[in-house]
Amino acid sequence: MKKKKFVIYFDGHQDYTIFNITSSQPDFRIAYLLNKHLGLQLQRDENMLVKKSSNSDPQQFSFFSYTRDMRTTYYLIHDLSDQEPLIKNFFLLIHGFLIELEQNELVTTINKIPEILSVNQLNLIDKQSIRKSQNKSTELLNLILTELEYHILTIAKQKNETKIQLKQTDRERNKRLRSE
């Protein structure tokens, strides 16, 4: 009996605008430069874990995020296990709608930053245009996008748990103050 191979294609990443940024600077410096030149407020969150395959160890990615006006969220992601320390690749993911003019202005502004070597917009939807050399990074990016939602939910859950603990601590402190 011939085995059937099923290939799962997930096209749920179409509402992301994705840029590949190349630089020799560390991740915190790139976040600072993007904040300064683009008017963002990227903040570092807990590192994101991405598994390339089911039997491999997860890779750590630095994770910076910023939400602008509740409809556009920016993520800066960098592979911490990257073996090429001189040139580093970053992904700037923008969740939400950006018109083409905004995208062009973003690329122009980032290209003007002296510490950034290059910035390119990536398109995951048009599979025909993907060259074999880009296929590896495209697969990695698909894995990152798949893990991103889970990571965001985990961070939100941790922040809510912290708020609940702080509220309980405040209530206990208020009760002690009232009883004294």
C-alpha positions in Angstrom: 0.0 0.0 0.0 1.4 3.4 -1.0 1.7 5.9 1.8 0.0 9.2 1.4 1.7 12.3 2.3 -0.4 15.2 3.5 1.0 18.7 3.4 -0.6 21.3 5.6 -0.6 24.8 4.2 -1.6 27.5 6.6 -2.4 30.9 5.0 -3.2 32.7 8.3 -0.3 35.1 8.1 -1.7 37.3 5.4 -2.4 40.2 7.8 1.3 40.6 8.6 3.7 42.9 6.9 7.2 41.4 7.2 10.6 43.0 6.8 14.0 41.4 7.0 16.6 43.7 8.6 20.3 43.0 8.4 22.8 44.7 10.8 25.9 44.0 12.8 24.3 45.6 15.9 22.8 43.6 18.8 19.0 43.2 19.2 18.6 45.9 21.9 20.4 48.4 19.8 18.2 47.7 16.7 15.1 48.1 18.9 16.5 51.5 20.2 17.3 52.7 16.7 13.8 51.7 15.4 12.2 53.4 18.4 14.2 56.6 17.8 13.7 56.8 14.0 10.2 55.4 13.6 8.7 56.8 16.8 8.0 53.3 18.2 8.2 52.1 21.8 9.5 48.6 21.3 10.0 46.9 24.6 11.7 43.6 25.3 9.5 40.8 26.5 10.2 37.2 27.4 12.2 35.3 24.7 10.2 33.3 22.3 10.9 29.6 21.7 10.5 28.1 18.3 10.9 24.4 17.4 12.1 23.7 13.9 11.0 20.1 14.0 9.2 17.9 16.5 12.4 16.1 17.5 14.7 19.2 17.8 15.4 21.4 20.8 13.6 24.8 20.6 15.6 27.8 19.5 15.4 31.1 21.5 14.5 34.3 19.8 14.7 37.7 21.3 11.2 39.3 21.3 10.4 43.0 21.3 6.8 44.3 20.9 4.8 47.6 20.7 1.1 48.1 20.1 0.2 51.4 18.4 -3.4 52.6 18.7 -4.9 49.1 19.3 -4.9 48.1 15.7 -1.2 47.9 14.7 1.4 45.9 16.6 5.1 45.8 15.8 7.3 42.8 16.7 11.1 42.7 16.4 12.4 39.1 16.5 16.0 37.9 16.3 17.4 34.3 16.5 19.7 34.2 19.6 21.4 31.0 18.4 22.5 32.7 15.1 26.0 31.5 14.4 27.1 34.5 12.3 27.9 37.2 14.9 29.1 39.8 12.4 25.9 40.0 10.4 22.6 39.5 12.1 19.1 39.0 10.6 16.1 40.5 12.3 12.4 40.2 11.4 10.2 43.2 11.9 6.7 41.9 11.8 3.8 44.4 11.7 0.4 43.0 12.5 -2.4 45.2 11.1 -3.0 47.1 7.9 -0.3 49.3 6.4 -1.0 51.0 3.1 1.7 50.8 0.5 2.8 54.4 1.1 3.4 53.7 4.8 5.4 50.6 3.9 7.6 52.6 1.5 8.1 55.3 4.1 9.0 52.7 6.6 11.6 51.1 4.3 13.0 54.5 3.4 13.4 55.6 7.0 15.0 52.3 8.1 17.4 52.4 5.2 18.6 55.9 6.4 19.7 54.4 9.7 23.5 54.1 9.3 23.8 51.0 11.5 21.4 49.0 9.4 22.9 47.4 6.3 19.7 46.5 4.5 15.9 46.1 4.8 13.7 44.1 2.6 10.0 43.4 2.6 9.2 39.7 2.5 6.1 38.2 0.9 5.0 34.8 2.1 1.8 34.6 0.2 3.3 34.4 -3.3 4.9 31.0 -3.2 5.8 31.0 -6.9 8.2 34.0 -6.4 10.1 32.3 -3.5 13.6 31.2 -4.6 15.2 28.1 -3.2 17.7 30.3 -1.3 14.8 32.1 0.4 12.9 28.9 1.1 14.9 28.2 4.4 14.2 31.6 5.8 10.5 31.4 4.6 10.1 28.1 6.5 11.6 29.6 9.6 9.4 32.7 9.3 6.3 30.5 9.0 7.4 28.7 12.2 7.9 32.0 14.0 4.5 33.3 12.9 2.8 30.1 14.1 4.5 30.3 17.5 4.0 34.1 17.8 0.3 33.9 18.7 0.9 31.3 21.4 3.8 33.4 22.8 1.7 36.6 22.9 -1.1 34.7 24.7 1.4 33.4 27.3 2.8 36.9 27.9 -0.7 38.3 28.3 -1.6 35.5 30.8 1.5 36.2 32.8 0.8 39.9 32.9 -2.8 39.3 34.0 -1.6 36.9 36.8 0.8 39.6 38.0 -2.0 42.2 38.1 -4.2 39.8 40.0 -1.4 39.2 42.5 -0.8 42.9 42.9 -4.5 43.6 43.5 -4.6 40.9 46.1 -1.5 42.3 47.8 -3.0 45.8 47.8 -6.3 44.5 49.3 -4.4 42.7 52.1 -2.3 45.8 52.8 -5.4 48.0 52.9 -7.1 45.6 55.3 -4.0 45.7 57.6 -3.9 49.5 57.5 -7.7 49.7 58.3 -7.3 47.3 61.2 -4.4 49.2 62.7 
